[in-house]
Amino acid sequence: MCTCITYDNGDFYFGRNLDLDCSFGEKVVITPRNFPLDFRLAGRKEQHYAMIGMASAVSRFPLYAEAVNEKGLCMAGLNFPGNAYYQKPEGQGMELASFEIIAWILGNYSTVAEVKNDLEKMKIVDIAFSEKMPPAPLHWMLADREQCLVLEAVQEGLKIYENPFGVLTNNPPFEYHRLNMNNYMNLSAKSPENRFCDKLSLKPYAQGMGAAGLPGDASSASRFVRAAFLKWNSVSPQDEKSNVSQFFHILDGVSMVRGSVITEAGTYDITTYSCCINTRTGAYYYKTYDDSRIRKVEMQETDLEGAELITVF
Ligand SMILES: C[C@H](CCC(=O)NCCS(=O)(=O)O)[C@H]1CC[C@H]2[C@@H]3CC[C@@H]4C[C@H](O)CC[C@]4(C)[C@H]3C[C@H](O)[C@]12C
């Protein structure tokens, strides 16, 4: 499971928890402007926007789990098993493999509004990266400071949703989470008042009781509501250090502790890493399950005109 959020407070931040039972060879990878991107059916891009994010560093193609480009457009892929449906390629139009979609969108577009114009033309097709790497069933959150969308490639085609929450988790489809949020509108960060019945003298006896009923489990639906509650009630000074710290505190509120989530295969889902990106500066902050120190990789400190992928070890 995964949780992705945006955070607007002075600067605009984007990031996620990546919850998984194993590593996918993740490394922070910078794709400079002149690194040729070879798309399977959409052709070769010699030049494009530079981007930074966490990718599987096993290949010549940057397989991003999430990234931001130099214009502040960001995108993340999250598991969507049983619902993601990639179409058969037909050899016409803008056909993209699921593993190419982040690099394609961030390489070519500077804002969500710009992408939106072309989304109708895009088709996500069923192509494996390699025999050992079949397509992952994903849905995506795409955001900039102005707008946030969810993209879901399902049997009926590519669905595009406005996402006013700036939050995404996993199954079921986004429409469910949007409706489910209404079940929690009564929760509050403030101390509650007795609305149960005025004939009973009910009083809060501790802090935090206004949000009693906020779901605490690790399920996707619960993480969605909890991340939204933490994010939308968040208060933080607007400097970089406070914002980044606050962002990780929100993600910590929906993170997975080893042993508490056992998959059907009997393995343990954990929050492998958490990341926070300042979308204006391209600074990528992250921490891992075994090292809570926050590390920072700055896209702008590398040569963005380069022609080779930069993998940060
Ligand atoms: C596992 C992650 C989602 C975490 C998540 O949401 N967990 C929910 C669990 S639960 O289902 O809700 O229980 C997803 C997110 C992005 C994915 C990579 C995308 C590029 C590439 C695509 C290739 O085709 C296959 C390999 C590849 C490296 C992918 C590996 C893996 O699939 C990644 C990391």
The ligand as an SDF file (V2000), in Angstrom:
LIG
                    3D

 34 37  0  0  0  0  0  0  0  0999 V2000
    4.8950   -1.3380   -5.4810 C   0  0  0  0  0  0  0  0  0  0  0  0
    4.7150    0.1450   -5.8080 C   0  0  0  0  0  0  0  0  0  0  0  0
    3.3700    0.5950   -5.3230 C   0  0  0  0  0  0  0  0  0  0  0  0
    3.2840    0.4950   -3.8140 C   0  0  0  0  0  0  0  0  0  0  0  0
    1.8640    0.2770   -3.4460 C   0  0  0  0  0  0  0  0  0  0  0  0
    0.9640    1.0090   -3.8440 O   0  0  0  0  0  0  0  0  0  0  0  0
    1.6550   -0.7700   -2.6880 N   0  0  0  0  0  0  0  0  0  0  0  0
    0.2720   -1.1250   -2.3480 C   0  0  0  0  0  0  0  0  0  0  0  0
    0.1400   -2.5350   -1.9140 C   0  0  0  0  0  0  0  0  0  0  0  0
   -1.5320   -3.0150   -2.0130 S   0  0  0  0  0  0  0  0  0  0  0  0
   -1.7530   -3.5790   -3.3490 O   0  0  0  0  0  0  0  0  0  0  0  0
   -2.4030   -1.8670   -1.8210 O   0  0  0  0  0  0  0  0  0  0  0  0
   -1.6730   -4.0070   -0.9730 O   0  0  0  0  0  0  0  0  0  0  0  0
    4.8090    0.4070   -7.3110 C   0  0  0  0  0  0  0  0  0  0  0  0
    4.6730    1.9080   -7.5980 C   0  0  0  0  0  0  0  0  0  0  0  0
    5.4750    2.1730   -8.8870 C   0  0  0  0  0  0  0  0  0  0  0  0
    5.9120    0.7970   -9.3380 C   0  0  0  0  0  0  0  0  0  0  0  0
    7.1250    0.7000  -10.2770 C   0  0  0  0  0  0  0  0  0  0  0  0
    6.8480    1.5260  -11.5470 C   0  0  0  0  0  0  0  0  0  0  0  0
    7.9770    1.3650  -12.5780 C   0  0  0  0  0  0  0  0  0  0  0  0
    8.1920   -0.1040  -12.9310 C   0  0  0  0  0  0  0  0  0  0  0  0
    7.0300   -0.6640  -13.7410 C   0  0  0  0  0  0  0  0  0  0  0  0
    7.3190   -2.0810  -14.2010 C   0  0  0  0  0  0  0  0  0  0  0  0
    6.2350   -2.5310  -14.9540 O   0  0  0  0  0  0  0  0  0  0  0  0
    7.4950   -2.9610  -12.9720 C   0  0  0  0  0  0  0  0  0  0  0  0
    8.6220   -2.4570  -12.1140 C   0  0  0  0  0  0  0  0  0  0  0  0
    8.4710   -0.9740  -11.6890 C   0  0  0  0  0  0  0  0  0  0  0  0
    9.8190   -0.5570  -11.1010 C   0  0  0  0  0  0  0  0  0  0  0  0
    7.3210   -0.7810  -10.6560 C   0  0  0  0  0  0  0  0  0  0  0  0
    7.5640   -1.6040   -9.3660 C   0  0  0  0  0  0  0  0  0  0  0  0
    6.3820   -1.4250   -8.3560 C   0  0  0  0  0  0  0  0  0  0  0  0
    5.2200   -2.0170   -8.8880 O   0  0  0  0  0  0  0  0  0  0  0  0
    6.1330    0.0450   -8.0410 C   0  0  0  0  0  0  0  0  0  0  0  0
    7.3250    0.5550   -7.2380 C   0  0  0  0  0  0  0  0  0  0  0  0
  1  2  1  0
  2  3  1  0
  2 14  1  0
  3  4  1  0
  4  5  1  0
  5  6  2  0
  5  7  1  0
  7  8  1  0
  8  9  1  0
  9 10  1  0
 10 11  2  0
 10 12  2  0
 10 13  1  0
 14 15  1  0
 14 33  1  0
 15 16  1  0
 16 17  1  0
 17 18  1  0
 17 33  1  0
 18 19  1  0
 18 29  1  0
 19 20  1  0
 20 21  1  0
 21 22  1  0
 21 27  1  0
 22 23  1  0
 23 24  1  0
 23 25  1  0
 25 26  1  0
 26 27  1  0
 27 28  1  0
 27 29  1  0
 29 30  1  0
 30 31  1  0
 31 32  1  0
 31 33  1  0
 33 34  1  0
M  END
$$$$
